[in-house]
Amino acid sequence: YKYITVDQSVADALVELGRNMRVPMRVSKLVKGRLSAGMPVGTAREFLQEICNRYGLVWHFDGIVMNVATEAEV
């Protein structure tokens, strides 16, 4: 999954990931931060995991919707 960011919010990048993968994405309003260049190229799952690792997020896919929240919310 190759995704190029130029000063984009983390939440927007996650929504775009969902759109590209055709998976509805529910992102918590508490998800903050901005992405810039430097995201590794890999699978979509690796991209998601890298964002979660960098910004203290967790994700859960219930079979229909991908949910992303902060670690503090869980």
C-alpha positions as CSV (number, residue, x, y, z in Angstrom):
1,Y,0.0,0.0,0.0
2,K,1.7,3.2,-1.2
3,Y,0.2,6.4,0.2
4,I,1.8,9.8,0.0
5,T,1.0,12.3,2.6
6,V,1.7,16.0,2.6
7,D,0.8,17.4,6.1
8,Q,-2.5,15.5,6.4
9,S,-4.3,14.8,9.6
10,V,-4.1,11.3,10.9
11,A,-7.9,11.0,11.0
12,D,-8.1,12.1,7.3
13,A,-5.4,9.6,6.3
14,L,-7.3,6.8,8.1
15,V,-10.6,7.7,6.4
16,E,-8.8,7.7,3.0
17,L,-7.2,4.3,3.8
18,G,-10.7,3.0,4.4
19,R,-12.0,4.5,1.2
20,N,-9.1,3.0,-0.8
21,M,-9.7,-0.4,0.7
22,R,-13.5,-0.1,0.4
23,V,-14.0,-0.5,4.2
24,P,-16.1,2.0,6.2
25,M,-13.8,3.7,8.7
26,R,-15.0,5.0,12.1
27,V,-12.3,7.3,13.6
28,S,-12.6,8.6,17.1
29,K,-12.8,12.4,17.5
30,L,-9.9,12.0,20.0
31,V,-7.5,10.9,17.2
32,K,-5.1,13.7,16.7
33,G,-1.8,14.3,14.9
34,R,-0.5,15.1,11.4
35,L,1.2,12.8,8.9
36,S,4.0,14.0,6.8
37,A,6.4,12.3,4.4
38,G,8.1,9.1,5.6
39,M,5.4,6.5,5.8
40,P,6.8,3.1,4.9
41,V,5.5,1.2,1.8
42,G,4.0,-2.1,2.6
43,T,0.5,-3.7,2.9
44,A,-2.5,-1.7,3.9
45,R,-2.4,-3.5,7.3
46,E,1.2,-2.5,7.8
47,F,0.3,1.1,7.0
48,L,-2.5,1.1,9.5
49,Q,-0.3,-0.6,12.2
50,E,2.4,2.0,11.6
51,I,0.0,4.9,12.1
52,C,-1.4,3.2,15.3
53,N,2.1,2.7,16.7
54,R,3.2,6.2,16.0
55,Y,0.2,7.9,17.4
56,G,-0.9,5.6,20.2
57,L,-4.0,4.2,18.5
58,V,-5.8,0.9,18.4
59,W,-8.0,-0.6,15.7
60,H,-10.7,-3.2,15.5
61,F,-12.5,-4.6,12.5
62,D,-16.0,-6.0,13.3
63,G,-16.5,-7.4,9.8
64,I,-18.2,-4.4,8.5
65,V,-16.6,-1.2,10.0
66,M,-13.0,-0.5,10.9
67,N,-12.9,1.3,14.2
68,V,-9.9,3.4,15.3
69,A,-9.5,5.0,18.7
70,T,-6.8,6.2,21.0
71,E,-5.3,3.7,23.5
72,A,-6.7,5.9,26.3
73,E,-10.3,5.2,25.1
74,V,-10.0,1.4,25.4
